[in-house]
Amino acid sequence: MTTDAKQDVGVELIRARGKLYNFVDGAFTLLKENVQASIVRDRKGERQGYASFSMCVYDDKGKKVTHQEIDNSLLARFYSSELSIVWVVFVNDQRVSLSVKFEDSQSFVKFRNQYSVCLYEVSNPTAFEDLKEEDQKYVMESERDDVVMEETDEEDQDVGENSFLDDPRDGAKVANSPDEHNRHLAVAYNNDRTFVIRGKHMGVFRADDEGMKFNTLVKIKDQKSNAFAPSHVLLHEQDTSMLFLNPEDKEKIYRMDLERGDIVNEFKTPNASVNAMSASSKYANLNPGQDFLGINKNQMMRFDPRDRDFVVQKKQYASGTKTNFTNLATTGAGYVAIGSENGDIRLYNEVGKIAKTHLSGLGDPIVGIDTTEDGSFILATTKTYILVIDTRVKGEVKGGFLKSMGKNKPIPVKLGIKPTDIMKHKMKEISFTPAHFNVGRSLERSIVASTGPFIVTWNFRHVKQGKLETYQIKRYKDNIVADNFAFDDEERIIVTLPDDVTVNRLRGRR
């Protein structure tokens, strides 16, 4: 793989023969019979240590047919069964989807691997050649669409094959807050309540067979009656409390008694801001325990309101390490997965210890992270794709949370929207909300996320079998702010719009 930083301007890294297609009226039509697809390094386009690459297609006379800078905005997908790449570009303010079908599998794989490396280097200041061997493999194979994480279970073969999303229903509105919009969603595990943060207010809803019903509106204000708009929320103590982070005072965590609707505690975290929180284990909120976790850019902390020190455990990295933590999630056993701004994911078996496994990032910020209850799989959401990562190690009892995966690091699986569906639904910018597994006492079977006004669900078993594009998609009247499954009911998905809260049904899951 050629990625030498000393290359001259316009150095060609790879060239492969194929056919060029254009997606028109719901089908690909042949545009050019004989073309050559090329990836070129452009030294003029490099910025502050980040590389710049372009993908070019030439006709049989050597004339350039199309030329695009390589980055995630192309929304490119590789299809091993077709030996093709499909991508999306803007031409005269219109989206166009193009595809090159390569002559043979060897050319396809080489081109895909080179593209993966280039996509990494345009998003990451660390050169590909400076990565460890196992991390190079992790990056190089990140565009594969043929990874099978789990073989078909014949006994479960027909379960949920024909699931589908209901058409969107009318939503319930938060009363008396016309100048604010919905920002955060929290779904209770112990009752049927849903909480939606709307600026400096919190709307409380109840779900029934007909949808969501607005219950009450609570103003969020500290113990000095100063109202604030939370940057992060966490249901706590069997859904009797809500924890808030205040962006104006990051060294405090506020606890609201949900029965009273008042903030009754303000916990100080001296010299340690908190940017995100998580339960101490995935379903800790089903129990009366009081400890919980938090992070900032270079620290992970365990908090316990019963302890005079409040911060009872922590792991702090030197500022030069540039961990840049963004969000975290926990497994049923309390193992911790933390995402970062550069896409790194660290797996811990205990707060205060070093990470057992460090998965190098692909360069894109992690905007949300989730785990299965047993910790076997991780969902890591970025703006334009969702990573599904298998933490198990073949032939080993211990997975990535309990021991370093080293050379056994998995091939990351990317979930995204097909370029053809982007065309079909006339989608604009792709920007995923954090993806979630269904939650409850049953195994994880579904994944939900949204982009713009579209809600998307994946059958998790299909994903594990390598069927990455058998998702369901529905359009709402407005952009979706947040979404999540109801507890113990994977057929019920709570959807938050800027001014409404509604329920969608995922039918056919049996």
C-alpha positions in Angstrom: 0.0 0.0 0.0 1.7 3.2 -1.1 1.1 6.2 1.1 4.6 7.8 1.4 4.3 11.3 2.7 7.2 12.3 0.5 5.4 11.7 -2.7 5.2 14.6 -5.3 2.0 16.5 -6.1 -0.4 14.4 -8.1 1.3 11.1 -7.6 -1.0 8.2 -8.6 -1.4 5.5 -6.0 -3.5 3.0 -7.8 -5.3 2.6 -11.2 -7.8 -0.1 -12.1 -9.9 -0.9 -15.1 -13.7 -1.1 -15.1 -17.0 0.2 -16.3 -18.7 3.4 -15.2 -22.4 3.5 -14.4 -24.9 6.3 -13.5 -27.9 5.8 -11.3 -31.0 7.0 -13.2 -34.7 6.4 -12.6 -34.1 3.7 -10.0 -31.4 1.7 -11.9 -27.8 1.8 -12.9 -27.2 2.5 -16.6 -23.9 2.1 -18.4 -22.2 5.5 -18.9 -18.8 4.4 -20.2 -17.8 0.9 -21.3 -14.0 1.2 -20.7 -12.7 3.4 -17.9 -9.9 3.5 -15.5 -10.4 4.5 -11.9 -7.5 6.1 -10.2 -6.6 7.4 -6.7 -4.2 10.4 -6.7 -2.4 12.1 -3.8 -2.7 15.8 -4.0 0.1 17.6 -1.9 -1.4 21.0 -2.7 -4.6 20.1 -0.9 -2.9 18.9 2.3 -3.5 20.9 5.5 -1.9 20.8 8.9 -0.6 17.3 8.6 -3.7 15.8 7.0 -3.3 14.2 3.6 -5.4 14.9 0.6 -6.5 12.4 -2.1 -8.7 12.4 -5.1 -10.6 9.7 -7.0 -10.6 10.2 -10.7 -12.2 8.2 -13.6 -10.8 8.4 -17.1 -12.3 7.2 -20.4 -10.5 5.0 -22.9 -8.9 8.0 -24.5 -7.5 9.2 -21.2 -9.9 12.1 -20.8 -11.0 12.7 -17.2 -14.7 11.9 -16.8 -15.2 12.7 -13.1 -13.0 13.8 -10.2 -13.8 13.9 -6.5 -11.8 14.6 -3.4 -11.9 11.6 -1.1 -13.7 12.1 2.2 -16.8 10.9 4.0 -19.1 13.2 2.1 -18.9 10.9 -0.9 -20.7 8.3 1.2 -18.9 5.6 -0.8 -19.9 1.9 -0.4 -18.0 -1.1 -1.7 -19.9 -4.2 -2.9 -17.8 -7.4 -3.0 -20.6 -9.3 -4.8 -20.6 -6.8 -7.6 -16.9 -5.9 -7.5 -18.0 -2.3 -7.4 -17.8 1.1 -5.6 -20.8 3.4 -5.5 -20.7 7.0 -4.4 -22.7 10.2 -4.4 -21.7 13.7 -5.6 -23.3 17.0 -6.3 -23.5 18.2 -9.9 -25.2 21.5 -10.6 -26.8 21.4 -7.1 -28.2 17.9 -7.9 -27.2 14.7 -6.3 -25.7 12.1 -8.7 -24.8 8.5 -7.9 -22.0 6.9 -9.8 -20.5 3.5 -9.8 -17.4 1.8 -11.1 -17.5 -2.0 -11.6 -14.0 -3.4 -11.6 -12.7 -6.0 -14.1 -11.6 -8.6 -11.5 -11.7 -9.3 -7.7 -7.9 -8.5 -7.3 -8.3 -5.0 -8.7 -11.4 -4.5 -6.6 -9.8 -5.5 -3.3 -6.6 -3.4 -4.0 -8.7 -0.4 -4.9 -10.9 -0.8 -1.8 -7.9 -1.2 0.5 -6.2 1.9 -0.9 -9.4 3.9 -0.6 -9.7 2.8 3.1 -6.2 4.0 3.8 -6.8 7.3 2.0 -10.1 7.9 3.9 -8.2 7.3 7.2 -5.4 9.7 6.3 -7.7 12.6 5.3 -9.4 12.3 8.7 -6.4 11.5 10.9 -3.0 13.3 11.3 -1.3 10.0 12.1 0.1 8.4 9.0 -1.1 4.9 8.1 2.5 3.7 7.9 3.1 4.7 11.6 0.3 2.4 12.9 0.9 -1.0 14.4 0.5 -3.9 12.0 -2.8 -4.9 13.6 -4.1 -1.4 13.4 -3.2 -1.1 9.8 -5.3 -4.2 9.1 -8.1 -2.7 11.1 -8.1 0.4 9.0 -7.4 -1.3 5.6 -10.4 -3.6 6.0 -12.8 -1.0 7.4 -14.7 -0.7 4.0 -15.4 -4.4 3.7 -19.1 -5.4 3.2 -18.6 -9.2 3.5 -17.7 -9.6 7.1 -19.7 -12.4 8.8 -19.6 -12.0 12.6 -22.0 -14.8 13.2 -23.4 -17.7 11.1 -27.1 -18.3 10.6 -28.9 -20.0 13.4 -31.4 -22.3 11.5 -33.8 -22.3 14.5 -34.0 -18.5 14.3 -34.0 -18.2 10.6 -37.5 -16.8 10.1 -37.6 -14.5 13.2 -38.3 -10.9 12.2 -37.6 -11.5 8.5 -40.6 -9.4 7.5 -40.4 -6.6 10.1 -41.4 -3.2 9.0 -41.9 0.3 10.5 -45.3 1.9 10.8 -46.1 5.1 9.1 -45.3 8.1 11.4 -48.0 9.1 13.8 -48.9 12.6 15.0 -46.9 13.5 18.1 -47.6 15.0 21.4 -46.3 18.6 22.0 -44.7 20.2 25.0 -47.0 22.9 26.2 -46.1 26.5 27.0 -42.6 26.6 25.6 -42.9 28.1 22.1 -39.4 29.6 22.0 -37.5 26.4 22.8 -37.0 23.1 20.9 -36.5 19.5 22.0 -32.8 18.5 22.5 -32.4 15.4 24.7 -34.4 12.2 25.2 -34.5 9.9 28.3 -36.7 6.8 28.3 -37.5 5.3 31.7 -36.9 1.6 32.4 -39.2 1.2 35.5 -42.3 2.9 34.2 -43.9 4.3 31.1 -42.5 7.8 31.4 -40.4 9.6 28.7 -38.5 12.8 29.5 -37.7 15.3 26.8 -35.4 18.3 27.5 -36.5 21.4 25.8 -34.1 24.3 26.5 -34.5 25.2 30.2 -37.6 23.0 30.5 -38.3 19.2 30.7 -41.4 17.8 29.3 -42.8 14.6 30.8 -44.8 12.2 28.7 -46.6 8.9 29.1 -47.0 6.2 26.5 -50.2 4.3 25.8 -51.6 2.2 22.9 -52.4 5.4 21.0 -49.0 7.0 21.3 -47.5 9.6 23.6 -49.5 11.8 25.9 -48.1 15.0 27.4 -48.1 15.0 31.2 -46.4 18.0 32.6 -43.7 20.6 32.1 -40.9 21.2 34.7 -38.5 24.2 34.7 -34.9 23.2 35.2 -33.3 25.5 37.8 -30.5 25.1 40.4 -30.9 25.6 44.1 -30.5 29.3 43.7 -33.4 29.3 41.2 -31.1 30.0 38.2 -32.6 28.2 35.2 -30.3 26.4 32.8 -30.4 24.3 29.6 -28.7 20.9 30.3 -26.0 19.6 28.0 -26.5 16.0 29.1 -29.0 14.0 31.2 -29.1 10.6 32.9 -32.0 8.9 34.6 -31.0 7.5 38.0 -32.1 5.6 41.0 -34.8 3.5 39.4 -36.1 6.5 37.4 -36.8 8.5 40.6 -34.0 11.0 39.9 -32.6 12.8 36.9 -29.0 13.9 36.7 -28.1 17.0 34.7 -24.9 18.6 33.4 -24.9 22.4 33.1 -22.7 23.7 30.3 -22.2 27.0 32.3 -20.8 25.1 35.3 -19.1 21.9 34.2 -17.7 21.1 37.7 -21.2 20.3 39.1 -23.7 17.5 38.6 -27.3 18.3 39.5 -29.8 15.8 40.8 -33.5 16.4 40.4 -36.1 14.5 42.5 -38.6 13.6 39.7 -41.5 13.3 42.2 -41.0 16.9 43.4 -39.7 18.3 40.1 -36.9 20.1 42.0 -33.1 19.9 42.0 -32.3 18.7 45.5 -28.5 18.1 45.2 -25.6 19.8 43.5 -22.5 17.6 43.6 -19.2 19.3 43.1 -16.4 17.7 41.1 -13.4 20.0 41.9 -10.9 20.6 39.1 -12.7 18.0 37.0 -15.3 19.1 34.5 -17.8 16.4 33.4 -18.9 16.2 29.7 -21.0 13.0 29.7 -22.4 10.4 32.1 -23.5 6.8 32.1 -25.0 4.3 34.5 -22.5 2.1 36.4 -23.7 -0.9 34.4 -26.1 -1.2 31.5 -29.2 -1.9 33.6 -28.1 -0.4 36.9 -31.2 1.9 36.8 -33.4 -1.1 37.5 -31.8 -1.2 41.0 -31.5 1.3 43.8 -27.7 1.8 43.6 -26.5 5.4 43.5 -23.1 5.3 41.9 -22.6 6.3 38.2 -19.8 7.2 35.8 -18.7 10.3 34.0 -16.0 11.5 31.7 -14.2 14.6 30.4 -11.7 14.8 27.6 -8.9 13.0 29.5 -10.6 11.4 32.6 -13.0 8.6 33.5 -14.6 8.8 36.9 -16.9 6.9 39.2 -19.2 9.0 41.4 -21.0 8.0 44.6 -23.2 10.6 46.3 -23.0 8.6 49.6 -19.2 9.1 49.8 -17.9 12.4 51.2 -15.3 12.6 48.3 -18.1 12.0 45.7 -15.4 11.0 43.1 -14.5 7.5 44.4 -12.5 6.2 41.4 -10.8 7.8 38.4 -8.4 7.2 35.6 -6.7 10.3 34.3 -4.5 10.6 31.2 -1.9 13.2 30.6 -3.1 16.1 28.4 -0.4 15.1 25.8 -2.1 11.7 25.4 -5.0 13.5 23.6 -7.6 10.9 24.5 -10.4 13.5 23.7 -13.2 11.3 25.2 -16.7 12.2 23.9 -19.1 9.5 25.3 -19.3 6.2 27.1 -21.4 3.2 27.6 -21.4 0.2 30.0 -22.2 -3.5 29.8 -24.3 -5.5 32.2 -21.1 -6.4 34.1 -20.0 -2.8 34.4 -17.3 -2.9 31.7 -16.8 0.5 30.0 -16.5 1.5 26.4 -15.4 5.1 25.7 -15.4 6.8 22.3 -13.3 9.8 21.3 -13.1 12.8 18.9 -10.6 11.0 16.7 -12.7 7.8 16.6 -10.6 5.8 19.1 -12.5 3.3 21.3 -11.1 2.1 24.6 -12.4 -0.9 26.4 -12.1 -1.1 30.2 -12.9 -3.9 32.7 -12.7 -1.5 35.6 -12.8 2.2 36.3 -9.3 3.5 37.3 -7.4 0.9 35.3 -5.7 1.2 31.9 -7.7 0.1 28.9 -7.6 -3.6 28.1 -8.1 -2.9 24.4 -7.5 0.3 22.4 -9.1 0.3 18.9 -7.5 2.9 16.7 -10.0 5.4 15.3 -10.7 5.9 11.7 -10.4 9.7 12.3 -14.1 10.5 12.6 -15.5 11.7 16.0 -17.7 9.2 17.9 -21.0 10.9 18.6 -22.6 8.0 20.4 -21.7 4.6 21.8 -23.7 1.6 23.0 -23.0 -2.0 23.9 -24.9 -5.3 24.1 -25.6 -6.4 27.7 -23.0 -9.1 27.5 -20.4 -6.8 26.0 -19.9 -8.9 22.9 -20.7 -6.1 20.5 -20.3 -2.3 20.4 -22.2 0.3 18.3 -20.1 3.5 17.7 -21.9 6.2 15.8 -20.1 8.8 13.7 -21.7 11.5 11.6 -22.0 9.5 8.4 -21.7 5.8 9.5 -22.2 3.5 12.4 -19.5 1.0 13.4 -20.5 -2.5 14.7 -17.5 -4.0 16.5 -17.3 -7.6 17.7 -15.3 -7.7 21.0 -15.1 -11.5 21.1 -11.9 -13.3 20.4 -12.3 -16.6 18.5 -11.3 -19.6 20.6 -10.9 -17.4 23.8 -13.2 -17.1 26.8 -12.1 -13.5 27.5 -13.0 -10.8 25.0 -11.7 -7.3 24.4 -13.0 -5.9 27.7 -11.0 -8.4 29.7 -7.7 -8.8 27.8 -5.9 -7.0 25.0 -7.1 -8.1 21.6 -3.8 -7.3 20.0 -3.5 -9.0 16.6 -7.0 -10.4 17.1 -8.7 -7.0 16.7 -11.9 -7.4 14.7 -12.7 -6.1 11.3 -15.1 -3.1 11.9 -18.4 -3.3 10.1 -19.8 -0.1 8.8 -23.6 0.6 8.7 -24.7 3.4 6.5 -27.3 4.5 3.9 -27.0 3.1 0.4 -26.2 5.7 -2.1 -29.2 4.5 -4.1 -31.5 5.1 -1.1 -30.0 8.6 -0.7 -31.1 9.2 -4.3 -34.5 7.5 -3.9 -35.4 9.4 -0.8 -33.8 12.7 -1.9 -31.7 12.8 1.3 -29.6 15.8 2.0 -26.7 15.7 4.5 -26.2 12.4 6.3 -25.9 13.1 10.1 -26.7 10.1 12.3 -28.1 10.4 15.8 -26.5 8.0 18.3 -27.5 4.4 17.4 -29.0 2.1 20.1 -29.7 -1.5 20.6 -33.1 -2.5 21.9 -33.1 -2.7 25.6 -34.6 -5.1 28.1 -34.5 -8.7 29.4 -34.3 -10.3 25.9 -31.3 -10.4 23.6 -30.5 -7.5 21.4 -32.2 -8.0 18.0 -32.6 -4.5 16.6 -30.7 -1.3 16.1 -32.2 2.2 15.6 -30.7 5.5 14.5 -31.9 8.5 12.4 -30.5 11.0 10.0 -32.4 14.2 9.2 -36.1 13.3 9.0 -35.5 9.6 8.5 -35.6 6.9 11.1 -33.7 3.7 10.3 -33.8 0.3 11.9 -31.5 -2.7 11.3 -32.1 -6.3 12.1 -29.1 -7.1 14.3 -29.0 -10.8 13.3 -28.8 -9.8 9.7 -25.9 -7.4 10.4 -24.0 -10.2 12.1 -24.5 -12.3 9.0 -23.1 -9.6 6.8 -26.5 -8.4 5.5 -25.8 -4.7 6.1 -28.4 -3.1 3.9 -31.6 -4.9 4.7 -32.7 -1.9 6.9 -36.1 -0.3 7.3 -36.5 3.4 6.7 -39.4 5.9 7.3 -39.6 9.7 6.8 -41.0 12.1 9.3 -42.3 15.6 8.7 -39.3 17.2 10.5 -35.7 16.4 11.4 -35.4 13.8 14.2 -33.6 15.0 17.3 -33.3 11.7 19.2 -34.7 8.2 19.2 -34.6 5.1 21.4 -36.4 1.8 22.1 -38.9 1.5 24.9 -37.6 -0.8 27.7 -38.6 -4.5 27.1 -40.5 -3.6 24.0 -38.4 -3.6 20.8 -41.5 -3.0 18.7 -42.0 0.5 20.3 -39.5 3.3 19.3 -39.7 6.7 21.0 -39.0 9.4 18.4 -38.3 13.1 19.3 -38.8 15.8 16.7 -38.0 19.5 17.4 -41.5 20.2 18.7 -43.1 16.7 19.0 -42.7 13.4 20.7 -44.2 10.3 19.1 -44.0 6.5 18.9 -43.3 4.3 16.0 -44.0 0.6 15.8 -41.5 -2.0 14.4 -44.0 -4.7 13.3 -43.3 -8.3 12.5 -40.8 -9.0 15.3 -41.9 -12.3 16.9 
